[in-house]
């Protein structure tokens, strides 16, 4: 068996989706990449989380072709590999249909930074993609889902650094998150759902919640992720 450590990490990350209440039935998947070999381990399609072991994880290449494994990989595999090809700093990708983040995706509403909880994880607004066209859905739906995510982050008029905002809301669909590892991508999915829930509730209470001031946003994000980060313990 190739890359057993990566397979185990990806299996554990997928099961963590259940522990964090981010999935219903089998609506979600996590992958991780070994950059040295260019191989991706990903959840098999439609398999229940409580039945999965590392031997069930499927290895695919960066074109989404199965390299090792007896099961079909997640149907979202083309989206995952598109993100790995486009964003070299990404080591893991998580896709869920968590309730509040999916509500924003379905309503085509971006997630603004309203407070420091959001700022600790995302350097500003979590964007929404454009809706796919009928041809994009018909021809290569999952691959084109990846393409519109990349298009949104590399837009000439408003580019977004994927390491600073490791999440996106796919219009009419649901969120994708990423990180330096499979486990970190799950952590960012947990943070996204929490921030989405707080934003939805803030809107219910106020109708038009105030966005966090830019200088507070930068301070909170930098103290965790900036060059002089001082949150937590030294490694």
C-alpha positions, 0 to 999 in steps of 0.5 A, a space after each residue: 500500500 502506497 502512502 499509508 500515513 497520508 491515507 490514515 491522515 485523510 481517513 481521520 480527517 473525514 471522520 472528524 467531519 462527523 465529530 464536528 457535526 459538519 456532515 449529514 449522511 455522506 455529504 462531504 469529503 476530505 483529501 490530502 496531497 503528497 507533493 513529492 509524488 503528486 498523489 492525492 488521497 481522497 474519500 471514496 464516493 458514497 461510503 459511510 464514515 463509520 465504515 471507512 478505514 485507511 485501506 478505503 482511501 483512494 489514491 489519484 494523480 493530479 488529473 484525478 485518475 485512480 492510481 491505487 484503490 478498489 473503490 471509486 473516489 469522491 465525485 468531487 475529486 476533479 474539484 479537489 485536484 483543480 485546487 491542488 494544481 492551482 494553489 501550491 500551498 494547499 495540502 488538504 481540501 475539505 468540502 461539506 454541506 454544513 448548514 449555515 455556510 451552505 445557506 450562504 452559498 445557496 443564497 449567493 451571499 458572501 461572508 463578511 468579517 463582522 468580528 474578531 472570531 472571523 478575523 482569527 481565521 479569515 483575512 477578510 470576506 469569504 467570497 462567493 463564486 459566480 454561478 456555473 453556466 448550463 454548458 459548464 454543468 453539462 460538460 465537466 461539472 466538478 472540474 468547472 466547480 474548481 475552475 470558478 473557485 480559482 477564477 474568483 481567487 485570481 480575478 484581476 480586479 480583486 485577487 484573494 490570497 488563498 492562504 489568507 482566506 482558505 475558504 469559498 462559498 460555491 454559488 448554489 452549492 456549498 463551501 470548500 475549505 483548504 489548509 496546509 494539511 487535511 486536518 487543517 482544512 477540516 479545522 478551517 471548515 469548522 471555523 467557517 461554519 461557526 462564523 457563518 452561523 454567527 453572521 446569520 444570527 447577527 443579520 437576524 438581530 440587526 438586519 445590517 450588521 457592522 463589519 469589523 474595522 480593518 485595523 482590528 481585522 488585520 491585528 487579529 489575523 496577524 497575531 495568529 498568522 503574520 510574521 510576528 505571530 504570538 498566539 499559542 505556544 512556540 513549536 
